[in-house]
Amino acid sequence: MRKIQLKIPDEVDLKDYDFSMIIASKLYEDGKFSSGQAAETQRRKEFNFNKLFLCAFAPLR
């Protein structure tokens, strides 16, 4: 996997982990990442990523 660097203004009150989770989740949602790839970017097991994604990012119905 390759690494990228982003410059984020100090005024944006999000931790590095939050940014990486948002990006991994979006790529997973768009079908660009498998759940395993998204989990790998977060250093999590695939099951834990799926559970976290569903709790944090899945739309409420």
KAVENBEL-V474203 format. One record per pair of residues at least 12 apart in sequence whose ideal C-beta (glycine too) atoms are under 6 Angstrom apart, sorted by the first residue. I is the first residue (numbers start at 1). J is the second residue. Records with the same first field share a line. If there is no record, write none. Layout:
I: J  J
//
This chain:
24: 38  41  42
25: 53  57
35: 49  50
//
